[in-house]
Amino acid sequence: MLDFSAQPASAAQDRPHVLIVEDDPNVCWVMRMALEMNGCRVSTASNMAESLHQARANAGISTVIADYKLRNDERGTDVVQGIRGILGPGVNALLLTGDTSTAAAEAARASGVEVLLKPISLDKLLGFVEGAAEDDRA
């Protein structure tokens, strides 16, 4: 489990900064609370435009967790590509989907981004963020 709570305020910048891109406000809220309670800084967006705005406003974002299917035919794969275009290819990314079709899974995996099926357990979510944070420190 992540635990950055014992760090001094000056170390706040060292905590993972996660951008959640999710169009379901309830799902977004649950993920945000779980990550914040485990020491992460969290920004949120519900679509492509908001996510790109967050990337421009928060250069310290290290990890993106995006829903694969967003409203208005937007895709999480495109969101990740846009954010990496702003912040660089080293931004860690995870796609979440409730779509169990083979086509959706193949399209998501073809983007080179890890994909997990909803509902995602808290342990898996935190494990991904913790692994990404360790990779960033290495």
Helices and strands as residue ranges (DSSP letters): G 9-14, E 17-21, H 25-37, E 41-45, H 48-57, E 63-67, H 76-87, E 92-97, H 102-110, E 114-117, H 122-137
